[in-house]
């Protein structure tokens, strides 16, 4: 269900503005399961964007779509 008041173009612009900056990302995996990561928005494509995740021992990439952000399944907050 749509929660936000932004449209996809506004979300793409906001993701483009935080490219290369440190972010915290929370992904709703369903059934009250959430994954929380810290990382950097690495690449931006027409329908998805990738986030490089920094773990203790390994580097990992996560791909998210703009519609996931629009629906509230992916929450992004910029680190200060």
mmCIF file of the N, C-alpha and C atoms, coordinates in Angstrom:
data_MODEL
# 
_entry.id   MODEL 
# 
loop_
_atom_site.group_PDB 
_atom_site.id 
_atom_site.type_symbol 
_atom_site.label_atom_id 
_atom_site.label_alt_id 
_atom_site.label_comp_id 
_atom_site.label_asym_id 
_atom_site.label_entity_id 
_atom_site.label_seq_id 
_atom_site.pdbx_PDB_ins_code 
_atom_site.Cartn_x 
_atom_site.Cartn_y 
_atom_site.Cartn_z 
_atom_site.occupancy 
_atom_site.B_iso_or_equiv 
_atom_site.pdbx_formal_charge 
_atom_site.auth_seq_id 
_atom_site.auth_comp_id 
_atom_site.auth_asym_id 
_atom_site.auth_atom_id 
_atom_site.pdbx_PDB_model_num 
ATOM 1   N N  . UNK A 1 1  ? 0.828  -1.164  0.000   1.00 0.00 ? 1  UNK A N  1 
ATOM 2   C CA . UNK A 1 1  ? 0.000  0.000   0.000   1.00 0.00 ? 1  UNK A CA 1 
ATOM 3   C C  . UNK A 1 1  ? 0.885  1.245   0.000   1.00 0.00 ? 1  UNK A C  1 
ATOM 4   N N  . UNK A 1 2  ? 0.514  2.237   -0.720  1.00 0.00 ? 2  UNK A N  1 
ATOM 5   C CA . UNK A 1 2  ? 1.307  3.441   -0.855  1.00 0.00 ? 2  UNK A CA 1 
ATOM 6   C C  . UNK A 1 2  ? 1.219  4.292   0.411   1.00 0.00 ? 2  UNK A C  1 
ATOM 7   N N  . UNK A 1 3  ? 2.386  4.611   0.990   1.00 0.00 ? 3  UNK A N  1 
ATOM 8   C CA . UNK A 1 3  ? 2.430  5.357   2.229   1.00 0.00 ? 3  UNK A CA 1 
ATOM 9   C C  . UNK A 1 3  ? 2.903  6.790   2.028   1.00 0.00 ? 3  UNK A C  1 
ATOM 10  N N  . UNK A 1 4  ? 3.793  7.008   1.081   1.00 0.00 ? 4  UNK A N  1 
ATOM 11  C CA . UNK A 1 4  ? 4.402  8.313   0.941   1.00 0.00 ? 4  UNK A CA 1 
ATOM 12  C C  . UNK A 1 4  ? 3.611  9.244   0.052   1.00 0.00 ? 4  UNK A C  1 
ATOM 13  N N  . UNK A 1 5  ? 4.034  10.493  0.062   1.00 0.00 ? 5  UNK A N  1 
ATOM 14  C CA . UNK A 1 5  ? 3.396  11.480  -0.798  1.00 0.00 ? 5  UNK A CA 1 
ATOM 15  C C  . UNK A 1 5  ? 4.298  11.843  -1.965  1.00 0.00 ? 5  UNK A C  1 
ATOM 16  N N  . UNK A 1 6  ? 5.457  11.204  -2.056  1.00 0.00 ? 6  UNK A N  1 
ATOM 17  C CA . UNK A 1 6  ? 6.384  11.453  -3.150  1.00 0.00 ? 6  UNK A CA 1 
ATOM 18  C C  . UNK A 1 6  ? 6.043  10.557  -4.335  1.00 0.00 ? 6  UNK A C  1 
ATOM 19  N N  . UNK A 1 7  ? 6.415  11.004  -5.529  1.00 0.00 ? 7  UNK A N  1 
ATOM 20  C CA . UNK A 1 7  ? 6.265  10.128  -6.682  1.00 0.00 ? 7  UNK A CA 1 
ATOM 21  C C  . UNK A 1 7  ? 7.640  9.539   -7.019  1.00 0.00 ? 7  UNK A C  1 
ATOM 22  N N  . UNK A 1 8  ? 7.695  8.647   -7.990  1.00 0.00 ? 8  UNK A N  1 
ATOM 23  C CA . UNK A 1 8  ? 8.940  7.945   -8.308  1.00 0.00 ? 8  UNK A CA 1 
ATOM 24  C C  . UNK A 1 8  ? 10.045 8.896   -8.759  1.00 0.00 ? 8  UNK A C  1 
ATOM 25  N N  . UNK A 1 9  ? 9.710  9.926   -9.520  1.00 0.00 ? 9  UNK A N  1 
ATOM 26  C CA . UNK A 1 9  ? 10.744 10.860  -9.981  1.00 0.00 ? 9  UNK A CA 1 
ATOM 27  C C  . UNK A 1 9  ? 11.368 11.624  -8.819  1.00 0.00 ? 9  UNK A C  1 
ATOM 28  N N  . UNK A 1 10 ? 10.572 11.996  -7.831  1.00 0.00 ? 10 UNK A N  1 
ATOM 29  C CA . UNK A 1 10 ? 11.109 12.684  -6.657  1.00 0.00 ? 10 UNK A CA 1 
ATOM 30  C C  . UNK A 1 10 ? 12.002 11.761  -5.840  1.00 0.00 ? 10 UNK A C  1 
ATOM 31  N N  . UNK A 1 11 ? 11.626 10.489  -5.746  1.00 0.00 ? 11 UNK A N  1 
ATOM 32  C CA . UNK A 1 11 ? 12.448 9.520   -5.026  1.00 0.00 ? 11 UNK A CA 1 
ATOM 33  C C  . UNK A 1 11 ? 13.775 9.312   -5.749  1.00 0.00 ? 11 UNK A C  1 
ATOM 34  N N  . UNK A 1 12 ? 13.748 9.199   -7.070  1.00 0.00 ? 12 UNK A N  1 
ATOM 35  C CA . UNK A 1 12 ? 14.982 9.057   -7.839  1.00 0.00 ? 12 UNK A CA 1 
ATOM 36  C C  . UNK A 1 12 ? 15.898 10.254  -7.625  1.00 0.00 ? 12 UNK A C  1 
ATOM 37  N N  . UNK A 1 13 ? 15.338 11.456  -7.584  1.00 0.00 ? 13 UNK A N  1 
ATOM 38  C CA . UNK A 1 13 ? 16.141 12.657  -7.355  1.00 0.00 ? 13 UNK A CA 1 
ATOM 39  C C  . UNK A 1 13 ? 16.767 12.655  -5.965  1.00 0.00 ? 13 UNK A C  1 
ATOM 40  N N  . UNK A 1 14 ? 16.023 12.205  -4.962  1.00 0.00 ? 14 UNK A N  1 
ATOM 41  C CA . UNK A 1 14 ? 16.558 12.149  -3.598  1.00 0.00 ? 14 UNK A CA 1 
ATOM 42  C C  . UNK A 1 14 ? 17.660 11.105  -3.472  1.00 0.00 ? 14 UNK A C  1 
ATOM 43  N N  . UNK A 1 15 ? 17.503 9.959   -4.136  1.00 0.00 ? 15 UNK A N  1 
ATOM 44  C CA . UNK A 1 15 ? 18.543 8.925   -4.123  1.00 0.00 ? 15 UNK A CA 1 
ATOM 45  C C  . UNK A 1 15 ? 19.786 9.435   -4.857  1.00 0.00 ? 15 UNK A C  1 
ATOM 46  N N  . UNK A 1 16 ? 19.589 10.128  -5.960  1.00 0.00 ? 16 UNK A N  1 
ATOM 47  C CA . UNK A 1 16 ? 20.719 10.700  -6.701  1.00 0.00 ? 16 UNK A CA 1 
ATOM 48  C C  . UNK A 1 16 ? 21.472 11.713  -5.846  1.00 0.00 ? 16 UNK A C  1 
ATOM 49  N N  . UNK A 1 17 ? 20.763 12.460  -5.011  1.00 0.00 ? 17 UNK A N  1 
ATOM 50  C CA . UNK A 1 17 ? 21.392 13.470  -4.164  1.00 0.00 ? 17 UNK A CA 1 
ATOM 51  C C  . UNK A 1 17 ? 22.256 12.846  -3.071  1.00 0.00 ? 17 UNK A C  1 
ATOM 52  N N  . UNK A 1 18 ? 21.948 11.616  -2.633  1.00 0.00 ? 18 UNK A N  1 
ATOM 53  C CA . UNK A 1 18 ? 22.732 10.991  -1.575  1.00 0.00 ? 18 UNK A CA 1 
ATOM 54  C C  . UNK A 1 18 ? 23.723 9.963   -2.113  1.00 0.00 ? 18 UNK A C  1 
ATOM 55  N N  . UNK A 1 19 ? 23.910 9.918   -3.418  1.00 0.00 ? 19 UNK A N  1 
ATOM 56  C CA . UNK A 1 19 ? 24.878 8.985   -4.004  1.00 0.00 ? 19 UNK A CA 1 
ATOM 57  C C  . UNK A 1 19 ? 26.273 9.307   -3.482  1.00 0.00 ? 19 UNK A C  1 
ATOM 58  N N  . UNK A 1 20 ? 26.955 8.275   -2.995  1.00 0.00 ? 20 UNK A N  1 
ATOM 59  C CA . UNK A 1 20 ? 28.303 8.427   -2.472  1.00 0.00 ? 20 UNK A CA 1 
ATOM 60  C C  . UNK A 1 20 ? 28.366 8.838   -1.010  1.00 0.00 ? 20 UNK A C  1 
ATOM 61  N N  . UNK A 1 21 ? 27.236 9.068   -0.368  1.00 0.00 ? 21 UNK A N  1 
ATOM 62  C CA . UNK A 1 21 ? 27.211 9.462   1.039   1.00 0.00 ? 21 UNK A CA 1 
ATOM 63  C C  . UNK A 1 21 ? 26.884 8.259   1.917   1.00 0.00 ? 21 UNK A C  1 
ATOM 64  N N  . UNK A 1 22 ? 27.310 8.317   3.177   1.00 0.00 ? 22 UNK A N  1 
ATOM 65  C CA . UNK A 1 22 ? 27.012 7.252   4.136   1.00 0.00 ? 22 UNK A CA 1 
ATOM 66  C C  . UNK A 1 22 ? 25.539 7.295   4.520   1.00 0.00 ? 22 UNK A C  1 
ATOM 67  N N  . UNK A 1 23 ? 24.905 6.125   4.509   1.00 0.00 ? 23 UNK A N  1 
ATOM 68  C CA . UNK A 1 23 ? 23.480 6.026   4.841   1.00 0.00 ? 23 UNK A CA 1 
ATOM 69  C C  . UNK A 1 23 ? 23.239 4.847   5.764   1.00 0.00 ? 23 UNK A C  1 
ATOM 70  N N  . UNK A 1 24 ? 22.111 4.868   6.438   1.00 0.00 ? 24 UNK A N  1 
ATOM 71  C CA . UNK A 1 24 ? 21.571 3.715   7.148   1.00 0.00 ? 24 UNK A CA 1 
ATOM 72  C C  . UNK A 1 24 ? 20.343 3.268   6.360   1.00 0.00 ? 24 UNK A C  1 
ATOM 73  N N  . UNK A 1 25 ? 20.234 1.969   6.104   1.00 0.00 ? 25 UNK A N  1 
ATOM 74  C CA . UNK A 1 25 ? 19.130 1.449   5.312   1.00 0.00 ? 25 UNK A CA 1 
ATOM 75  C C  . UNK A 1 25 ? 18.448 0.334   6.093   1.00 0.00 ? 25 UNK A C  1 
ATOM 76  N N  . UNK A 1 26 ? 17.134 0.358   6.116   1.00 0.00 ? 26 UNK A N  1 
ATOM 77  C CA . UNK A 1 26 ? 16.323 -0.661  6.767   1.00 0.00 ? 26 UNK A CA 1 
ATOM 78  C C  . UNK A 1 26 ? 15.419 -1.285  5.709   1.00 0.00 ? 26 UNK A C  1 
ATOM 79  N N  . UNK A 1 27 ? 15.482 -2.604  5.588   1.00 0.00 ? 27 UNK A N  1 
ATOM 80  C CA . UNK A 1 27 ? 14.716 -3.327  4.582   1.00 0.00 ? 27 UNK A CA 1 
ATOM 81  C C  . UNK A 1 27 ? 13.709 -4.227  5.282   1.00 0.00 ? 27 UNK A C  1 
ATOM 82  N N  . UNK A 1 28 ? 12.439 -4.090  4.928   1.00 0.00 ? 28 UNK A N  1 
ATOM 83  C CA . UNK A 1 28 ? 11.374 -4.928  5.469   1.00 0.00 ? 28 UNK A CA 1 
ATOM 84  C C  . UNK A 1 28 ? 11.311 -6.202  4.633   1.00 0.00 ? 28 UNK A C  1 
ATOM 85  N N  . UNK A 1 29 ? 11.652 -7.328  5.235   1.00 0.00 ? 29 UNK A N  1 
ATOM 86  C CA . UNK A 1 29 ? 11.653 -8.616  4.538   1.00 0.00 ? 29 UNK A CA 1 
ATOM 87  C C  . UNK A 1 29 ? 10.338 -9.370  4.713   1.00 0.00 ? 29 UNK A C  1 
ATOM 88  N N  . UNK A 1 30 ? 9.384  -8.798  5.452   1.00 0.00 ? 30 UNK A N  1 
ATOM 89  C CA . UNK A 1 30 ? 8.096  -9.450  5.663   1.00 0.00 ? 30 UNK A CA 1 
ATOM 90  C C  . UNK A 1 30 ? 8.079  -10.256 6.940   1.00 0.00 ? 30 UNK A C  1 
ATOM 91  N N  . UNK A 1 31 ? 6.878  -10.498 7.446   1.00 0.00 ? 31 UNK A N  1 
ATOM 92  C CA . UNK A 1 31 ? 6.674  -11.272 8.672   1.00 0.00 ? 31 UNK A CA 1 
ATOM 93  C C  . UNK A 1 31 ? 7.509  -10.751 9.834   1.00 0.00 ? 31 UNK A C  1 
ATOM 94  N N  . UNK A 1 32 ? 7.512  -9.438  9.986   1.00 0.00 ? 32 UNK A N  1 
ATOM 95  C CA . UNK A 1 32 ? 8.203  -8.748  11.081  1.00 0.00 ? 32 UNK A CA 1 
ATOM 96  C C  . UNK A 1 32 ? 9.704  -9.000  11.093  1.00 0.00 ? 32 UNK A C  1 
ATOM 97  N N  . UNK A 1 33 ? 10.296 -9.184  9.909   1.00 0.00 ? 33 UNK A N  1 
ATOM 98  C CA . UNK A 1 33 ? 11.733 -9.364  9.785   1.00 0.00 ? 33 UNK A CA 1 
ATOM 99  C C  . UNK A 1 33 ? 12.319 -8.137  9.092   1.00 0.00 ? 33 UNK A C  1 
ATOM 100 N N  . UNK A 1 34 ? 13.287 -7.522  9.736   1.00 0.00 ? 34 UNK A N  1 
ATOM 101 C CA . UNK A 1 34 ? 13.919 -6.327  9.198   1.00 0.00 ? 34 UNK A CA 1 
ATOM 102 C C  . UNK A 1 34 ? 15.417 -6.535  9.156   1.00 0.00 ? 34 UNK A C  1 
ATOM 103 N N  . UNK A 1 35 ? 16.044 -6.069  8.086   1.00 0.00 ? 35 UNK A N  1 
ATOM 104 C CA . UNK A 1 35 ? 17.497 -6.049  7.966   1.00 0.00 ? 35 UNK A CA 1 
ATOM 105 C C  . UNK A 1 35 ? 17.943 -4.598  8.032   1.00 0.00 ? 35 UNK A C  1 
ATOM 106 N N  . UNK A 1 36 ? 18.938 -4.312  8.871   1.00 0.00 ? 36 UNK A N  1 
ATOM 107 C CA . UNK A 1 36 ? 19.460 -2.957  9.005   1.00 0.00 ? 36 UNK A CA 1 
ATOM 108 C C  . UNK A 1 36 ? 20.935 -2.976  8.654   1.00 0.00 ? 36 UNK A C  1 
ATOM 109 N N  . UNK A 1 37 ? 21.329 -2.040  7.782   1.00 0.00 ? 37 UNK A N  1 
ATOM 110 C CA . UNK A 1 37 ? 22.705 -1.971  7.317   1.00 0.00 ? 37 UNK A CA 1 
ATOM 111 C C  . UNK A 1 37 ? 23.181 -0.526  7.309   1.00 0.00 ? 37 UNK A C  1 
ATOM 112 N N  . UNK A 1 38 ? 24.504 -0.374  7.284   1.00 0.00 ? 38 UNK A N  1 
ATOM 113 C CA . UNK A 1 38 ? 25.140 0.910   7.004   1.00 0.00 ? 38 UNK A CA 1 
ATOM 114 C C  . UNK A 1 38 ? 25.923 0.724   5.720   1.00 0.00 ? 38 UNK A C  1 
ATOM 115 N N  . UNK A 1 39 ? 25.870 1.731   4.855   1.00 0.00 ? 39 UNK A N  1 
ATOM 116 C CA . UNK A 1 39 ? 26.566 1.603   3.592   1.00 0.00 ? 39 UNK A CA 1 
ATOM 117 C C  . UNK A 1 39 ? 26.572 2.895   2.819   1.00 0.00 ? 39 UNK A C  1 
ATOM 118 N N  . UNK A 1 40 ? 26.843 2.772   1.518   1.00 0.00 ? 40 UNK A N  1 
ATOM 119 C CA . UNK A 1 40 ? 26.948 3.899   0.605   1.00 0.00 ? 40 UNK A CA 1 
ATOM 120 C C  . UNK A 1 40 ? 26.164 3.575   -0.663  1.00 0.00 ? 40 UNK A C  1 
ATOM 121 N N  . UNK A 1 41 ? 25.379 4.540   -1.153  1.00 0.00 ? 41 UNK A N  1 
ATOM 122 C CA . UNK A 1 41 ? 24.708 4.360   -2.441  1.00 0.00 ? 41 UNK A CA 1 
ATOM 123 C C  . UNK A 1 41 ? 25.791 4.381   -3.510  1.00 0.00 ? 41 UNK A C  1 
ATOM 124 N N  . UNK A 1 42 ? 25.930 3.270   -4.216  1.00 0.00 ? 42 UNK A N  1 
ATOM 125 C CA . UNK A 1 42 ? 27.048 3.121   -5.139  1.00 0.00 ? 42 UNK A CA 1 
ATOM 126 C C  . UNK A 1 42 ? 26.666 3.443   -6.578  1.00 0.00 ? 42 UNK A C  1 
ATOM 127 N N  . UNK A 1 43 ? 25.659 2.773   -7.111  1.00 0.00 ? 43 UNK A N  1 
ATOM 128 C CA . UNK A 1 43 ? 25.255 2.953   -8.505  1.00 0.00 ? 43 UNK A CA 1 
ATOM 129 C C  . UNK A 1 43 ? 23.769 3.244   -8.584  1.00 0.00 ? 43 UNK A C  1 
ATOM 130 N N  . UNK A 1 44 ? 23.412 4.006   -9.608  1.00 0.00 ? 44 UNK A N  1 
ATOM 131 C CA . UNK A 1 44 ? 22.006 4.342   -9.842  1.00 0.00 ? 44 UNK A CA 1 
ATOM 132 C C  . UNK A 1 44 ? 21.658 3.954   -11.269 1.00 0.00 ? 44 UNK A C  1 
ATOM 133 N N  . UNK A 1 45 ? 20.597 3.176   -11.396 1.00 0.00 ? 45 UNK A N  1 
ATOM 134 C CA . UNK A 1 45 ? 20.122 2.709   -12.689 1.00 0.00 ? 45 UNK A CA 1 
ATOM 135 C C  . UNK A 1 45 ? 18.687 3.198   -12.884 1.00 0.00 ? 45 UNK A C  1 
ATOM 136 N N  . UNK A 1 46 ? 18.116 3.016   -14.081 1.00 0.00 ? 46 UNK A N  1 
ATOM 137 C CA . UNK A 1 46 ? 16.762 3.541   -14.334 1.00 0.00 ? 46 UNK A CA 1 
ATOM 138 C C  . UNK A 1 46 ? 15.671 3.023   -13.392 1.00 0.00 ? 46 UNK A C  1 
ATOM 139 N N  . UNK A 1 47 ? 15.741 1.767   -12.954 1.00 0.00 ? 47 UNK A N  1 
ATOM 140 C CA . UNK A 1 47 ? 14.674 1.255   -12.098 1.00 0.00 ? 47 UNK A CA 1 
ATOM 141 C C  . UNK A 1 47 ? 15.158 0.749   -10.743 1.00 0.00 ? 47 UNK A C  1 
ATOM 142 N N  . UNK A 1 48 ? 16.466 0.653   -10.526 1.00 0.00 ? 48 UNK A N  1 
ATOM 143 C CA . UNK A 1 48 ? 17.015 0.182   -9.257  1.00 0.00 ? 48 UNK A CA 1 
ATOM 144 C C  . UNK A 1 48 ? 18.247 1.001   -8.886  1.00 0.00 ? 48 UNK A C  1 
ATOM 145 N N  . UNK A 1 49 ? 18.672 0.854   -7.633  1.00 0.00 ? 49 UNK A N  1 
ATOM 146 C CA . UNK A 1 49 ? 19.944 1.421   -7.192  1.00 0.00 ? 49 UNK A CA 1 
ATOM 147 C C  . UNK A 1 49 ? 20.633 0.397   -6.299  1.00 0.00 ? 49 UNK A C  1 
ATOM 148 N N  . UNK A 1 50 ? 21.955 0.465   -6.215  1.00 0.00 ? 50 UNK A N  1 
ATOM 149 C CA . UNK A 1 50 ? 22.711 -0.480  -5.409  1.00 0.00 ? 50 UNK A CA 1 
ATOM 150 C C  . UNK A 1 50 ? 23.347 0.243   -4.235  1.00 0.00 ? 50 UNK A C  1 
ATOM 151 N N  . UNK A 1 51 ? 23.435 -0.481  -3.128  1.00 0.00 ? 51 UNK A N  1 
ATOM 152 C CA . UNK A 1 51 ? 24.043 0.038   -1.911  1.00 0.00 ? 51 UNK A CA 1 
ATOM 153 C C  . UNK A 1 51 ? 25.170 -0.913  -1.522  1.00 0.00 ? 51 UNK A C  1 
ATOM 154 N N  . UNK A 1 52 ? 26.374 -0.370  -1.328  1.00 0.00 ? 52 UNK A N  1 
ATOM 155 C CA . UNK A 1 52 ? 27.504 -1.173  -0.863  1.00 0.00 ? 52 UNK A CA 1 
ATOM 156 C C  . UNK A 1 52 ? 27.444 -1.195  0.657   1.00 0.00 ? 52 UNK A C  1 
ATOM 157 N N  . UNK A 1 53 ? 27.329 -2.390  1.224   1.00 0.00 ? 53 UNK A N  1 
ATOM 158 C CA . UNK A 1 53 ? 27.171 -2.594  2.654   1.00 0.00 ? 53 UNK A CA 1 
ATOM 159 C C  . UNK A 1 53 ? 28.531 -2.923  3.255   1.00 0.00 ? 53 UNK A C  1 
ATOM 160 N N  . UNK A 1 54 ? 28.826 -2.287  4.377   1.00 0.00 ? 54 UNK A N  1 
ATOM 161 C CA . UNK A 1 54 ? 30.073 -2.531  5.091   1.00 0.00 ? 54 UNK A CA 1 
ATOM 162 C C  . UNK A 1 54 ? 29.795 -3.401  6.309   1.00 0.00 ? 54 UNK A C  1 
ATOM 163 N N  . UNK A 1 55 ? 30.266 -4.636  6.269   1.00 0.00 ? 55 UNK A N  1 
ATOM 164 C CA . UNK A 1 55 ? 30.184 -5.531  7.419   1.00 0.00 ? 55 UNK A CA 1 
ATOM 165 C C  . UNK A 1 55 ? 31.572 -5.651  8.027   1.00 0.00 ? 55 UNK A C  1 
ATOM 166 N N  . UNK A 1 56 ? 31.686 -6.429  9.097   1.00 0.00 ? 56 UNK A N  1 
ATOM 167 C CA . UNK A 1 56 ? 32.968 -6.582  9.769   1.00 0.00 ? 56 UNK A CA 1 
ATOM 168 C C  . UNK A 1 56 ? 34.018 -7.227  8.876   1.00 0.00 ? 56 UNK A C  1 
ATOM 169 N N  . UNK A 1 57 ? 33.639 -8.256  8.163   1.00 0.00 ? 57 UNK A N  1 
ATOM 170 C CA . UNK A 1 57 ? 34.621 -9.035  7.415   1.00 0.00 ? 57 UNK A CA 1 
ATOM 171 C C  . UNK A 1 57 ? 34.421 -9.046  5.909   1.00 0.00 ? 57 UNK A C  1 
ATOM 172 N N  . UNK A 1 58 ? 33.286 -8.597  5.435   1.00 0.00 ? 58 UNK A N  1 
ATOM 173 C CA . UNK A 1 58 ? 33.016 -8.720  4.010   1.00 0.00 ? 58 UNK A CA 1 
ATOM 174 C C  . UNK A 1 58 ? 32.285 -7.494  3.477   1.00 0.00 ? 58 UNK A C  1 
ATOM 175 N N  . UNK A 1 59 ? 32.432 -7.275  2.205   1.00 0.00 ? 59 UNK A N  1 
ATOM 176 C CA . UNK A 1 59 ? 31.674 -6.237  1.512   1.00 0.00 ? 59 UNK A CA 1 
ATOM 177 C C  . UNK A 1 59 ? 30.553 -6.919  0.753   1.00 0.00 ? 59 UNK A C  1 
ATOM 178 N N  . UNK A 1 60 ? 29.404 -6.298  0.744   1.00 0.00 ? 60 UNK A N  1 
ATOM 179 C CA . UNK A 1 60 ? 28.238 -6.899  0.126   1.00 0.00 ? 60 UNK A CA 1 
ATOM 180 C C  . UNK A 1 60 ? 27.455 -5.801  -0.583  1.00 0.00 ? 60 UNK A C  1 
ATOM 181 N N  . UNK A 1 61 ? 26.801 -6.131  -1.680  1.00 0.00 ? 61 UNK A N  1 
ATOM 182 C CA . UNK A 1 61 ? 25.938 -5.195  -2.388  1.00 0.00 ? 61 UNK A CA 1 
ATOM 183 C C  . UNK A 1 61 ? 24.489 -5.605  -2.221  1.00 0.00 ? 61 UNK A C  1 
ATOM 184 N N  . UNK A 1 62 ? 23.625 -4.609  -2.041  1.00 0.00 ? 62 UNK A N  1 
ATOM 185 C CA . UNK A 1 62 ? 22.193 -4.822  -1.946  1.00 0.00 ? 62 UNK A CA 1 
ATOM 186 C C  . UNK A 1 62 ? 21.545 -3.988  -3.035  1.00 0.00 ? 62 UNK A C  1 
ATOM 187 N N  . UNK A 1 63 ? 20.610 -4.583  -3.764  1.00 0.00 ? 63 UNK A N  1 
ATOM 188 C CA . UNK A 1 63 ? 19.893 -3.878  -4.817  1.00 0.00 ? 63 UNK A CA 1 
ATOM 189 C C  . UNK A 1 63 ? 18.468 -3.599  -4.359  1.00 0.00 ? 63 UNK A C  1 
ATOM 190 N N  . UNK A 1 64 ? 18.040 -2.359  -4.518  1.00 0.00 ? 64 UNK A N  1 
ATOM 191 C CA . UNK A 1 64 ? 16.694 -1.947  -4.128  1.00 0.00 ? 64 UNK A CA 1 
ATOM 192 C C  . UNK A 1 64 ? 16.046 -1.218  -5.294  1.00 0.00 ? 64 UNK A C  1 
ATOM 193 N N  . UNK A 1 65 ? 14.739 -1.314  -5.391  1.00 0.00 ? 65 UNK A N  1 
ATOM 194 C CA . UNK A 1 65 ? 14.028 -0.586  -6.433  1.00 0.00 ? 65 UNK A CA 1 
ATOM 195 C C  . UNK A 1 65 ? 13.416 0.678   -5.835  1.00 0.00 ? 65 UNK A C  1 
ATOM 196 N N  . UNK A 1 66 ? 13.141 1.639   -6.700  1.00 0.00 ? 66 UNK A N  1 
ATOM 197 C CA . UNK A 1 66 ? 12.535 2.891   -6.253  1.00 0.00 ? 66 UNK A CA 1 
ATOM 198 C C  . UNK A 1 66 ? 11.116 2.657   -5.756  1.00 0.00 ? 66 UNK A C  1 
ATOM 199 N N  . UNK A 1 67 ? 10.441 1.665   -6.306  1.00 0.00 ? 67 UNK A N  1 
ATOM 200 C CA . UNK A 1 67 ? 9.079  1.373   -5.846  1.00 0.00 ? 67 UNK A CA 1 
ATOM 201 C C  . UNK A 1 67 ? 9.081  0.804   -4.429  1.00 0.00 ? 67 UNK A C  1 
ATOM 202 N N  . UNK A 1 68 ? 10.158 0.105   -4.028  1.00 0.00 ? 68 UNK A N  1 
ATOM 203 C CA . UNK A 1 68 ? 10.269 -0.358  -2.649  1.00 0.00 ? 68 UNK A CA 1 
ATOM 204 C C  . UNK A 1 68 ? 10.363 0.823   -1.684  1.00 0.00 ? 68 UNK A C  1 
ATOM 205 N N  . UNK A 1 69 ? 11.064 1.857   -2.075  1.00 0.00 ? 69 UNK A N  1 
ATOM 206 C CA . UNK A 1 69 ? 11.162 3.063   -1.253  1.00 0.00 ? 69 UNK A CA 1 
ATOM 207 C C  . UNK A 1 69 ? 9.812  3.761   -1.209  1.00 0.00 ? 69 UNK A C  1 
ATOM 208 N N  . UNK A 1 70 ? 9.123  3.816   -2.349  1.00 0.00 ? 70 UNK A N  1 
ATOM 209 C CA . UNK A 1 70 ? 7.818  4.459   -2.423  1.00 0.00 ? 70 UNK A CA 1 
ATOM 210 C C  . UNK A 1 70 ? 6.805  3.765   -1.509  1.00 0.00 ? 70 UNK A C  1 
ATOM 211 N N  . UNK A 1 71 ? 6.831  2.439   -1.465  1.00 0.00 ? 71 UNK A N  1 
ATOM 212 C CA . UNK A 1 71 ? 5.875  1.674   -0.660  1.00 0.00 ? 71 UNK A CA 1 
ATOM 213 C C  . UNK A 1 71 ? 6.256  1.609   0.814   1.00 0.00 ? 71 UNK A C  1 
ATOM 214 N N  . UNK A 1 72 ? 7.474  1.981   1.160   1.00 0.00 ? 72 UNK A N  1 
ATOM 215 C CA . UNK A 1 72 ? 7.890  1.945   2.549   1.00 0.00 ? 72 UNK A CA 1 
ATOM 216 C C  . UNK A 1 72 ? 8.588  0.662   2.953   1.00 0.00 ? 72 UNK A C  1 
ATOM 217 N N  . UNK A 1 73 ? 8.869  -0.225  2.010   1.00 0.00 ? 73 UNK A N  1 
ATOM 218 C CA . UNK A 1 73 ? 9.593  -1.456  2.336   1.00 0.00 ? 73 UNK A CA 1 
ATOM 219 C C  . UNK A 1 73 ? 11.072 -1.202  2.556   1.00 0.00 ? 73 UNK A C  1 
ATOM 220 N N  . UNK A 1 74 ? 11.585 -0.119  2.009   1.00 0.00 ? 74 UNK A N  1 
ATOM 221 C CA . UNK A 1 74 ? 12.984 0.273   2.193   1.00 0.00 ? 74 UNK A CA 1 
ATOM 222 C C  . UNK A 1 74 ? 12.986 1.688   2.759   1.00 0.00 ? 74 UNK A C  1 
ATOM 223 N N  . UNK A 1 75 ? 13.643 1.849   3.911   1.00 0.00 ? 75 UNK A N  1 
ATOM 224 C CA . UNK A 1 75 ? 13.763 3.150   4.545   1.00 0.00 ? 75 UNK A CA 1 
ATOM 225 C C  . UNK A 1 75 ? 15.229 3.563   4.540   1.00 0.00 ? 75 UNK A C  1 
ATOM 226 N N  . UNK A 1 76 ? 15.495 4.775   4.106   1.00 0.00 ? 76 UNK A N  1 
ATOM 227 C CA . UNK A 1 76 ? 16.864 5.270   3.999   1.00 0.00 ? 76 UNK A CA 1 
ATOM 228 C C  . UNK A 1 76 ? 16.984 6.538   4.831   1.00 0.00 ? 76 UNK A C  1 
ATOM 229 N N  . UNK A 1 77 ? 18.040 6.593   5.630   1.00 0.00 ? 77 UNK A N  1 
ATOM 230 C CA . UNK A 1 77 ? 18.329 7.812   6.381   1.00 0.00 ? 77 UNK A CA 1 
ATOM 231 C C  . UNK A 1 77 ? 19.812 8.128   6.206   1.00 0.00 ? 77 UNK A C  1 
ATOM 232 N N  . UNK A 1 78 ? 20.091 9.384   5.965   1.00 0.00 ? 78 UNK A N  1 
ATOM 233 C CA . UNK A 1 78 ? 21.462 9.830   5.739   1.00 0.00 ? 78 UNK A CA 1 
ATOM 234 C C  . UNK A 1 78 ? 22.153 10.051  7.076   1.00 0.00 ? 78 UNK A C  1 
ATOM 235 N N  . UNK A 1 79 ? 23.400 9.591   7.171   1.00 0.00 ? 79 UNK A N  1 
ATOM 236 C CA . UNK A 1 79 ? 24.171 9.812   8.396   1.00 0.00 ? 79 UNK A CA 1 
ATOM 237 C C  . UNK A 1 79 ? 24.690 11.235  8.406   1.00 0.00 ? 79 UNK A C  1 
ATOM 238 N N  . UNK A 1 80 ? 24.734 11.795  9.573   1.00 0.00 ? 80 UNK A N  1 
ATOM 239 C CA . UNK A 1 80 ? 25.237 13.172  9.707   1.00 0.00 ? 80 UNK A CA 1 
ATOM 240 C C  . UNK A 1 80 ? 26.684 13.156  10.112  1.00 0.00 ? 80 UNK A C  1 
# 
